[in-house]
Amino acid sequence: MEEDDGAGSAANSEIRYIALELMKIAQKSGRKFGDVAAEYMRNAVALSSMIAGEERTAVRKARKASSKEK
């Protein structure tokens, strides 16, 4: 049970760190936090797909998503 609490605490700590970094990026770039966070999530999904060997599909999805934003 204690291991689960430790893993949960570590995950929460990492999420807080990422959120702070995304806030810094949003502030420096003059963009909304939600936009920066959404881009981060798309990039994370694309990277995960690439690592899993689905590179072409991930790149297509990322390009399609970013073209919808423009």
Secondary structure, 3 states (H helix, E strand, C coil): CHHHHHHHHHHHHHHHHHHHHHHHHHHHHCCCHHHHHHHHHHHHHHHHHHHCCCHHHHHHHHHHHHHHHC
